[in-house]
Amino acid sequence: MVLTAPSQQRAWRRGVAWHRVAEGVLVYALAFAAGQVIFLGWGGEQWRPLAHAYWQFLFVAWAGMRLGLAGTAGLLCLVAVQAGWGTLQRQGFFAQDLQASGGLGYGAYIVILSIVGMALAFYLDMLRRQRADVRIAAIAFECQEGLLITDARGVILRANRSFLAMSGYAAHEVLGRTPHFLRAARSAQQEASDGPPPWPARQRQEWHRRKSGERYPVWFTCTPAMDSRGVVTHHVLTLTDISDWRRQKAQRRQREQAHRAALVREVHHRIKNNLQGVTGLLQTLGQRHPVLRDPITEVTGQVQSIAVLHGLQGRSRTDQVRLCELVQEVAAGVGALWGVAIAVQLPEDAGAGGLSCRIQPADAVPLALIVHELLLNAVKHGGRQHQDVQVTLNAREEPQQACLVVSNPGQWPESSSDAQVGLELVATLMPRLGASLALEQAGERAVARLCLQAPVLLPGGTDAAPESSRLAHEGAAA
């Protein structure tokens, strides 16, 4: 029964060595034989000189050292039964105990034997558990993550092999120093002035520097170790190299950005096709109803301007459109609808000012309609009659600024009239920031000057740098 204790049963299920079972059987057999001789008088008078109860201390000690708590308790029960039976039968070592002391000697013997055996077994069991814990801790310390053990002041006491391989340092170059020297972009004076580790954040991302000078990102985790009074005695620092993780994250975001850009281009392309279908229907309606041709043509031009914008966005890698392209396409559309040759003049330097500026996506549709209304106003009030509408896109001296100048033969009226009623839509669509409109009279020509700047306009290289380039430089700042 003792040999089938839970610990022994688990051992059997794991296929433990049978020599321990054989040892237990041997201890119990020898203790039983000795108990028969000592307490029940086996062997007669020839064994009487050796029949002393202290021999059982040897077997109990043997069981305490080799069989554990369960095995020792079982052996004590066996000895107690044998000695008790011999006492009742008035045989063996305690034959006279009942008559002399009322069984006190037997009781004292069993108590002393139990204390010695169980104390020894308990102490050795705790010692084995501690050794097992130390062995497990040593195995866990040599894990794939970099580990540092520091004292309460932050001085490194131990470093595992993974950390040494990751950082490139040898053990003697790390022990006795504080972990601050590992962080990148730190001077020798800063390292010398480092005191006890503040470590306000238990987990954070840091940039460290290898012994070779290479910078690399790590995920830093600090776990304090406390004693029974709650006082921090050590710190366990976990350092994980996340270079591969960041690279994979950047690649995944780059793929997602490319997929999103493809979907956006497809959406813009389909919107453009649908709007072109609407303009075709409007033109057909205008041909059927000549009386409504002019207002229908105006609406057609507005829809066509939005279609032009979506067409440009469908061709771009992002939803940002170049200002010069938008002006050219809208001017070509208005000229084709009203039969007017609109002259568009752009800066000679293709990389200057307005030619390289991009339009903020949120302001693209309103700006397309504003350009359309300015051109339509010029066409209807002098440009169509004289076949003279001029559009100039000038780059300002300031960066990210451009002026669109639309002129036609004619005069701006002094008071509100039909010419200015057409500009009410322009005033409604004007962005609150980054755009201004001025109406001027230059001799015999009416001039509308639309000046744009940030935030309506973006730098020319805004969409030239792909998402992966931005992600690659995320770690430039430590």
C-alpha positions in Angstrom: 0.0 0.0 0.0 2.8 2.3 0.8 4.6 1.6 -2.4 1.5 2.6 -4.4 1.4 6.1 -2.9 0.4 8.9 -5.4 4.0 9.9 -6.0 4.9 6.3 -6.8 1.9 5.8 -9.0 2.9 8.9 -11.0 6.4 7.5 -11.2 5.1 4.2 -12.6 3.0 5.9 -15.2 6.1 7.8 -16.4 8.0 4.6 -16.5 10.5 5.5 -13.7 13.5 3.3 -13.0 12.5 0.1 -11.1 15.6 0.2 -9.0 13.8 2.7 -6.6 10.9 0.3 -6.2 13.3 -2.6 -5.5 15.1 -0.4 -2.9 11.8 0.3 -1.2 10.9 -3.4 -1.1 14.3 -4.2 0.3 14.0 -1.5 3.1 10.6 -2.7 4.1 11.7 -6.4 4.1 14.7 -5.7 6.2 12.8 -3.5 8.7 10.1 -6.2 8.9 12.6 -8.9 9.6 14.4 -6.8 12.2 11.0 -5.9 13.8 10.1 -9.6 14.1 13.4 -10.3 15.9 13.3 -7.2 18.1 9.7 -6.9 19.0 8.3 -10.5 18.7 11.4 -12.5 19.7 12.0 -14.4 16.6 15.3 -16.4 16.6 15.2 -17.3 20.3 17.9 -16.6 22.8 20.7 -16.5 20.3 19.4 -13.2 18.8 18.5 -11.6 22.1 21.8 -9.8 22.5 21.2 -8.0 19.2 17.5 -7.4 19.6 17.6 -3.7 20.5 15.0 -1.1 19.3 17.6 1.4 18.1 18.3 -0.7 15.0 15.0 0.5 13.6 16.5 4.1 13.5 18.8 2.9 10.7 15.9 1.7 8.5 13.8 4.8 9.3 16.7 7.1 8.4 17.2 5.0 5.2 13.6 5.5 4.3 13.7 9.2 5.1 16.6 9.7 2.8 15.5 7.5 -0.1 11.7 6.9 0.0 10.4 10.4 0.9 7.6 11.3 3.2 5.1 8.7 2.1 7.6 5.8 2.3 8.9 7.0 5.7 5.3 7.2 7.1 4.5 3.7 5.9 7.7 2.3 7.5 6.8 4.0 10.8 3.4 2.4 10.7 4.9 -1.0 10.2 7.3 -0.5 13.1 4.5 0.8 15.3 2.3 -2.2 14.6 5.1 -4.7 15.2 6.2 -3.0 18.5 2.6 -2.6 19.7 1.8 -6.3 19.0 4.9 -7.4 20.8 4.0 -5.2 23.8 0.6 -6.7 24.0 1.9 -10.2 23.7 4.6 -9.4 26.3 7.3 -10.5 23.8 10.5 -9.0 22.5 12.0 -5.6 23.5 8.9 -4.2 25.2 7.8 -7.4 26.9 7.8 -5.8 30.4 6.7 -2.4 29.3 3.0 -2.7 30.2 3.8 -4.0 33.7 6.6 -1.6 34.4 5.3 1.7 32.9 1.9 1.1 31.5 3.2 1.3 27.9 5.0 4.6 28.3 8.3 3.3 27.0 6.6 2.0 23.8 4.8 5.3 23.3 8.0 7.4 23.8 9.9 5.1 21.5 7.4 5.5 18.6 7.1 9.3 19.1 10.9 9.8 19.0 11.3 7.4 16.1 8.5 9.3 14.2 10.0 12.7 14.9 13.4 11.7 13.7 12.2 9.9 10.6 9.6 12.5 9.5 11.9 15.4 10.2 14.7 13.9 8.1 12.3 13.0 5.3 10.7 16.5 5.3 14.0 18.3 5.3 15.4 16.2 2.4 12.1 16.6 0.5 12.4 20.4 0.8 16.0 20.3 -0.3 15.1 18.2 -3.4 12.4 20.7 -4.2 14.7 23.6 -3.9 17.3 21.9 -6.1 14.6 21.2 -8.7 13.5 24.8 -8.6 17.1 26.0 -9.1 17.5 23.6 -12.0 14.3 24.8 -13.6 15.3 28.4 -13.1 18.7 27.7 -14.7 17.0 26.1 -17.7 14.5 28.9 -18.0 17.3 31.5 -17.7 18.9 30.1 -20.9 15.8 30.9 -23.1 15.7 32.5 -26.5 15.1 35.9 -25.0 17.9 38.1 -23.7 17.8 38.1 -19.9 19.6 40.2 -17.4 19.5 39.9 -13.6 20.3 43.0 -11.6 20.4 43.9 -8.0 18.2 46.6 -6.4 20.6 49.3 -7.6 20.5 48.1 -11.2 24.0 46.5 -11.3 24.0 43.6 -13.7 24.7 40.3 -11.8 23.9 37.7 -14.5 23.4 37.7 -18.3 22.3 34.7 -20.3 23.8 33.5 -23.5 21.0 34.8 -25.7 21.6 38.3 -24.6 25.4 38.0 -25.1 24.8 36.7 -28.6 22.3 39.4 -29.4 24.4 42.3 -28.1 27.8 41.0 -29.1 29.3 41.7 -25.6 31.2 39.2 -23.5 30.0 38.4 -20.0 32.9 40.2 -18.3 32.0 43.4 -20.3 28.5 43.4 -19.0 28.6 42.2 -15.4 29.0 45.0 -12.8 27.6 47.7 -15.1 24.1 49.2 -15.3 21.9 48.5 -18.3 22.0 52.1 -19.4 25.1 51.7 -21.4 23.2 49.4 -23.8 20.9 52.2 -25.0 21.8 54.0 -28.2 22.8 57.7 -28.5 24.3 58.0 -25.0 27.6 59.7 -24.2 30.2 58.4 -21.8 29.3 61.3 -19.4 25.7 60.3 -19.4 26.5 56.7 -18.7 28.9 57.6 -15.8 26.2 59.8 -14.2 23.5 57.0 -14.3 22.2 56.3 -10.8 19.8 53.6 -9.7 17.4 52.5 -12.4 14.3 54.6 -12.6 12.4 52.2 -15.0 9.1 54.1 -14.7 7.6 51.9 -17.4 7.7 48.1 -17.0 7.4 47.6 -20.7 8.5 49.8 -23.5 10.4 49.9 -26.8 14.0 51.0 -26.8 16.8 51.4 -29.2 20.0 49.7 -28.2 23.5 49.5 -29.7 25.4 46.3 -30.2 29.1 46.2 -29.4 29.8 46.6 -33.2 27.9 50.0 -33.1 24.8 48.8 -34.9 21.5 50.2 -33.6 18.6 47.8 -33.2 15.1 48.0 -31.6 14.3 45.9 -28.5 11.2 45.3 -26.5 12.2 46.0 -22.9 10.4 44.4 -19.9 11.4 44.9 -16.2 10.1 42.5 -13.6 11.0 43.3 -9.9 11.7 40.4 -7.6 10.7 41.0 -4.0 11.4 39.3 -0.7 8.8 38.2 1.9 8.6 41.8 3.3 7.8 43.2 -0.2 11.2 44.9 -0.6 12.6 44.8 -4.1 15.9 42.8 -4.1 16.5 42.2 -7.8 15.2 43.1 -11.2 14.7 40.7 -14.1 15.2 42.5 -17.5 13.9 40.8 -20.6 15.3 42.2 -23.9 13.7 41.0 -27.2 15.2 41.9 -30.5 12.2 43.1 -32.6 14.1 44.0 -35.8 12.5 41.1 -37.7 9.0 42.0 -36.3 9.4 45.6 -37.4 10.5 44.6 -40.8 7.6 42.2 -41.2 5.2 44.9 -40.0 6.6 47.4 -42.5 6.3 44.9 -45.3 2.7 44.0 -44.3 1.7 47.7 -44.2 3.4 48.2 -47.5 1.3 45.4 -49.0 -1.9 46.7 -47.4 -1.1 50.2 -48.7 -0.6 48.8 -52.2 -3.8 46.9 -52.0 -5.7 49.9 -50.7 -4.2 52.1 -53.5 -5.4 49.6 -56.1 -8.9 49.5 -54.7 -9.0 53.3 -54.5 -7.9 53.6 -58.1 -10.5 51.2 -59.2 -13.2 53.1 -57.3 -12.2 56.4 -58.9 -12.1 54.8 -62.3 -15.6 53.5 -61.9 -16.9 56.8 -60.6 -15.4 58.6 -63.6 -17.0 56.1 -66.0 -20.4 56.6 -64.3 -20.1 60.4 -64.3 -19.2 60.3 -68.0 -22.3 58.3 -68.6 -24.3 61.0 -66.8 -22.7 63.8 -68.9 -23.6 61.8 -72.0 -27.3 61.7 -70.9 -27.3 65.4 -70.1 -25.9 66.3 -73.5 -28.5 64.1 -75.2 -31.2 65.9 -73.1 -29.8 69.3 -74.2 -30.0 68.3 -77.8 -33.6 67.3 -77.4 -34.5 70.5 -75.7 -32.6 73.4 -77.3 -34.3 75.9 -74.9 -32.5 74.2 -71.9 -29.2 73.7 -73.7 -27.2 76.4 -71.8 -28.2 75.4 -68.3 -27.8 71.8 -69.1 -24.4 72.5 -70.5 -23.5 74.2 -67.3 -24.5 71.2 -65.2 -22.7 68.9 -67.7 -19.5 70.9 -67.2 -19.8 70.6 -63.5 -20.3 66.9 -63.6 -17.5 66.6 -66.2 -15.1 68.5 -63.9 -15.8 66.0 -61.1 -15.3 63.1 -63.5 -12.0 64.6 -64.6 -10.9 64.7 -61.0 -11.8 61.1 -60.4 -10.0 60.2 -63.6 -6.8 61.9 -62.4 -7.1 60.2 -59.0 -7.6 56.8 -60.7 -4.3 57.3 -62.5 -2.4 58.5 -59.5 -0.8 56.2 -56.9 -2.7 58.0 -54.2 -5.8 60.1 -54.2 -3.8 63.3 -54.5 -4.0 65.2 -57.8 -1.4 67.7 -59.3 -2.8 71.2 -59.6 -1.5 71.7 -63.2 -3.1 68.5 -64.4 -6.5 69.4 -62.9 -6.4 72.9 -64.5 -5.5 71.5 -67.9 -8.2 68.8 -67.9 -11.0 71.1 -66.7 -10.0 73.8 -69.2 -10.0 71.2 -72.0 -13.5 70.0 -70.9 -15.0 73.5 -70.7 -13.6 74.5 -74.0 -14.9 71.4 -75.7 -18.4 71.9 -74.3 -18.7 75.6 -75.2 -16.6 75.6 -78.4 -14.0 77.9 -77.0 -10.2 77.5 -77.4 -8.9 78.1 -73.9 -5.2 78.9 -73.8 -3.5 77.4 -70.7 -0.1 78.7 -69.8 2.0 76.8 -67.3 5.5 77.6 -65.8 8.4 76.6 -68.0 10.1 74.8 -65.2 8.1 71.6 -64.7 9.3 71.2 -61.1 8.5 74.7 -59.9 5.7 75.9 -57.6 2.2 75.1 -58.7 3.2 72.6 -61.3 4.5 70.2 -58.6 2.0 71.0 -55.9 -0.6 68.4 -54.9 -4.1 69.1 -53.9 -5.4 68.1 -50.5 -7.8 65.2 -51.2 -10.6 66.8 -49.0 -10.4 70.0 -51.2 -10.1 68.3 -54.6 -13.8 68.2 -55.6 -14.6 71.8 -54.4 -11.4 73.1 -56.1 -12.4 71.3 -59.4 -15.8 73.0 -59.3 -14.3 76.4 -58.5 -11.9 76.1 -61.5 -14.9 75.1 -63.7 -17.0 78.0 -62.5 -14.2 80.6 -63.1 -13.6 79.3 -66.6 -17.4 79.1 -67.3 -17.8 82.7 -66.1 -15.0 83.8 -68.4 -16.5 81.9 -71.3 -20.0 83.2 -70.9 -19.0 86.9 -70.3 -16.8 87.8 -73.2 -14.6 84.7 -73.8 -17.1 82.9 -76.1 -17.9 86.0 -78.1 -14.3 86.9 -78.7 -12.9 83.4 -78.6 -10.4 84.6 -76.1 -10.0 83.0 -72.6 -6.5 82.8 -71.1 -5.5 80.7 -68.1 -2.2 81.1 -66.4 -0.8 79.1 -63.5 1.9 81.0 -61.8 4.3 79.7 -59.1 4.7 82.1 -56.2 8.0 82.8 -54.6 6.9 81.2 -51.3 6.9 77.3 -51.3 3.7 75.4 -51.7 1.9 78.4 -53.2 0.4 79.0 -56.6 -1.9 81.4 -58.4 -4.5 80.6 -61.1 -5.2 83.6 -63.3 -8.3 83.5 -65.6 -8.8 86.5 -67.9 -11.2 87.3 -70.7 -12.2 90.5 -72.7 -14.8 92.4 -70.7 -15.5 94.6 -67.7 -16.4 93.6 -64.1 -19.7 95.2 -63.3 -19.8 97.8 -60.5 -22.9 96.3 -58.9 -24.3 92.8 -58.5 -25.3 91.3 -61.8 -25.5 88.1 -63.7 -21.8 88.0 -64.0 -21.3 87.9 -60.3 -24.3 85.7 -59.7 -22.3 83.0 -61.4 -19.6 83.4 -58.8 -21.8 82.7 -55.8 -21.1 79.0 -56.1 -17.4 79.8 -56.1 -17.8 81.8 -52.8 -19.7 78.9 -51.3 -17.1 76.3 -52.3 -14.0 78.3 -51.3 -12.0 76.5 -48.6 -11.9 78.3 -45.3 -8.1 78.2 -45.1 -5.4 78.2 -47.8 -7.4 79.9 -50.7 -8.3 83.5 -51.7 -10.1 84.9 -54.7 -9.5 88.4 -56.1 -11.4 90.0 -59.0 -9.3 92.6 -60.9 -9.6 94.8 -64.0 -6.6 94.9 -66.2 -7.4 97.4 -69.0 -10.0 95.8 -71.3 -9.7 92.4 -69.6 -11.5 91.0 -66.6 -9.2 89.0 -64.4 -10.0 86.5 -61.7 -7.0 85.6 -59.5 -7.3 82.4 -57.4 -4.3 82.0 -55.0 -3.8 78.7 -53.2 -1.4 77.6 -50.4 -1.2 75.1 -47.6 -3.3 73.4 -46.3 -5.1 73.2 -49.7 -1.8 72.5 -51.4 0.7 69.9 -50.4 4.4 69.6 -51.2 5.1 68.2 -54.6 6.8 65.1 -53.3 4.0 64.1 -50.9 3.0 61.1 -52.9 6.4 60.3 -54.3 7.7 58.7 -51.2 6.0 55.3 -50.8 4.7 54.0 -47.5 7.6 51.6 -47.1 10.1 54.5 -47.2 8.3 56.2 -44.4 8.2 53.1 -42.3 11.9 52.5 -42.9 12.7 55.8 -41.2 10.4 55.4 -38.3 13.2 54.4 -36.1 15.5 57.3 -37.0 14.7 58.9 -33.6 15.7 56.9 -30.5 
